[in-house]
Amino acid sequence: MTISSIYRRLEDRAEISPDSIAILAPDRAPLTFGRLLAHVQEAVPHLGALGIHRNDKVAIVLPNGPEMLVAFLSIACGATAAPLNPAYGASEFDFYLSDLDAKGLVVQAGARSPVVAVAQARGIPVIEIVPKLDGPAGLFDLPGTSAASGAPSSIAEGEDIALVLHTSGTTSRPKMVPLSHQNLCASAGHIGQALALGPSDRCLNIMPLFHIHGLVAAALASLAAGASVVATPGFDAPRFFDWVAAFQPTWYTAVPTMHRAILARAGENRQALDRASLRFIRSCSSPLSPTVMAELEAQFGVPVIEAYGMTEASHQISSNPLPPRVRKPGSVGVPTVTEIGIMEAGGERLLGQGAGGEIVVRGPNVMHGYAHQVGGQAFADGWFRTGDLGHLDADGYLFIEGRIKEIINRGGEKVAPREVEEVLLQHPAVAQALVFAMPDKTLGQEVAAAVVVRDASVTEKQLRQSVAARLAYFKVPRRVITVSALPLGPTGKPQRIGLAEKLGLMEEYAPAAEAPDECAGPRDPVEEFLAETWREVLRIPSVGIHQRFLDLGGDSLLAARIVARVCQQLDVDLTLLDFLDAPTIAGQALVLGNKLL
């Protein structure tokens, strides 16, 4: 029998094995399937008491961790969950809450996020959860309401919308993707089948839980299979191997940038690796280099399974199989629950085996259509058009060749060029703006912009700061180049493709063949101070002055800690933007040298 709702899946697992562990977290007691189901059964009536029912959208802005996962499950079972990136600014939160027509906002008690003020200004009820830190991982109280007694009466079913996420499109307005319980359960079930997940498995989740990758591939697929999931605070390269040692996961899933950061620390964590219980590693959300795949397999001694997914298909579309079946480096595997076709340009007809064209998909995991969309441009003859180019080989393995859409894939974070352009155009000195992708050796792609200015005195840093004030940090252009005119195509449309090469941004940021001086030691007291700070914060034994921060496992939180320490110790005004602009010790020493003059 097909189980078509999240609640029924949890109910089924709790009935089969109520005392089996469902969710774990650092420094917390484990949560069983029985306790998890009981919590959901208590939470749904609480939502009803607040006037929130099936298909009502509830925004969730919580840090990564067990409460975020349990909040998602609880809300999805009685309403519609809409997780948002906690890194958004006030203007972004205002857009998303308005677009969602949110009936409530869930935050942690005492949260200082700007989303609280935005929700209050819009008259949206703010629901503050209080984690039960002395209880099993993920349990929380919902103060201010009283749950009805007896069995919940408004549990969501298969056709109800369980999850709403926004995904960037070719327009500046992010598209709302509604995913039903049937969509999510189909995807979770087939991820479990592709990976042969069972009750003895345990996933170490390091992906953000506001992202489809973490929610479905790591969490739902595990729980649906009766396996457990470790809900970490998010990716933390220095703590990754500690978690592997403590929780003994059988697998983890991540984006390529995370895999690279993990590889950078593998050598110094040989003992943890030798004792690990991993049976495979999964990679998805952006292309994985065959070289990185080979290094991962050599270090961990387990197969790396690369998959292909997107939000509109409830994450997974295809996956390389587990051994002994063939895994093909460079491919994203074979279809799982999804049918895959290759369609000619214009979406007129399907192409034969080996032919290149647009990848199209259909299946029970694929959404029925974007919310608010007029017309069926996303579909062609019942097939969802992914906007990706690729081909299927003779064995049915899918190879992705590029993108039709102009989305910038910054290490798994999708950025819509027009959204960034509109913010740039709000600066009084900017007359025209064109945002495009430029290559980056760590992230794959980075955001760049070309602008035509009215005031030649405006600086690149001023323009980048204006974007940073409005958008999340990953949307801020790494470079802003001033040009006399934007390049236009034959039809008069701006041309993004090839612009990085035209503006000379290829060699500076493209992957280098080798970097012989990357691990050179400090040359002066400032570089020595920075090297010591990096080693302490990143928890690594050594660092070269030309090694990039992200390559060493750094992230925005660790960067903020380094910036704070530098400002305090050297009595200098260093901003996070200064840090990200000079992501090596040598580069930062130059920045500090100018500030200390």
Secondary structure as GFF3:
##gff-version 3
##sequence-region A 1 597
A	DSSP	alpha_helix	6	16	.	.	.	ID=ss1
A	DSSP	beta_strand	21	24	.	.	.	ID=ss2
A	DSSP	beta_strand	31	32	.	.	.	ID=ss3
A	DSSP	alpha_helix	33	49	.	.	.	ID=ss4
A	DSSP	beta_strand	57	60	.	.	.	ID=ss5
A	DSSP	alpha_helix	66	78	.	.	.	ID=ss6
A	DSSP	beta_strand	80	83	.	.	.	ID=ss7
A	DSSP	alpha_helix	90	100	.	.	.	ID=ss8
A	DSSP	beta_strand	104	108	.	.	.	ID=ss9
A	DSSP	alpha_helix	114	121	.	.	.	ID=ss10
A	DSSP	beta_strand	126	131	.	.	.	ID=ss11
A	DSSP	beta_strand	140	141	.	.	.	ID=ss12
A	DSSP	beta_strand	161	167	.	.	.	ID=ss13
A	DSSP	beta_strand	175	180	.	.	.	ID=ss14
A	DSSP	alpha_helix	181	194	.	.	.	ID=ss15
A	DSSP	beta_strand	202	205	.	.	.	ID=ss16
A	DSSP	alpha_helix	212	212	.	.	.	ID=ss17
A	DSSP	pi_helix	213	220	.	.	.	ID=ss18
A	DSSP	alpha_helix	221	224	.	.	.	ID=ss19
A	DSSP	beta_strand	228	231	.	.	.	ID=ss20
A	DSSP	alpha_helix	237	247	.	.	.	ID=ss21
A	DSSP	beta_strand	251	254	.	.	.	ID=ss22
A	DSSP	alpha_helix	256	266	.	.	.	ID=ss23
A	DSSP	three_ten_helix	267	269	.	.	.	ID=ss24
A	DSSP	alpha_helix	270	274	.	.	.	ID=ss25
A	DSSP	beta_strand	280	283	.	.	.	ID=ss26
A	DSSP	alpha_helix	290	300	.	.	.	ID=ss27
A	DSSP	beta_strand	304	310	.	.	.	ID=ss28
A	DSSP	three_ten_helix	311	313	.	.	.	ID=ss29
A	DSSP	beta_strand	315	319	.	.	.	ID=ss30
A	DSSP	beta_strand	334	335	.	.	.	ID=ss31
A	DSSP	beta_strand	339	343	.	.	.	ID=ss32
A	DSSP	beta_strand	357	362	.	.	.	ID=ss33
A	DSSP	beta_strand	379	380	.	.	.	ID=ss34
A	DSSP	beta_strand	383	392	.	.	.	ID=ss35
A	DSSP	beta_strand	398	403	.	.	.	ID=ss36
A	DSSP	beta_strand	408	410	.	.	.	ID=ss37
A	DSSP	beta_strand	413	415	.	.	.	ID=ss38
A	DSSP	alpha_helix	417	425	.	.	.	ID=ss39
A	DSSP	beta_strand	430	440	.	.	.	ID=ss40
A	DSSP	beta_strand	444	453	.	.	.	ID=ss41
A	DSSP	alpha_helix	460	468	.	.	.	ID=ss42
A	DSSP	three_ten_helix	473	475	.	.	.	ID=ss43
A	DSSP	beta_strand	479	482	.	.	.	ID=ss44
A	DSSP	alpha_helix	499	502	.	.	.	ID=ss45
A	DSSP	alpha_helix	506	509	.	.	.	ID=ss46
A	DSSP	alpha_helix	525	538	.	.	.	ID=ss47
A	DSSP	three_ten_helix	550	552	.	.	.	ID=ss48
A	DSSP	alpha_helix	556	570	.	.	.	ID=ss49
A	DSSP	alpha_helix	576	581	.	.	.	ID=ss50
A	DSSP	alpha_helix	585	596	.	.	.	ID=ss51
###
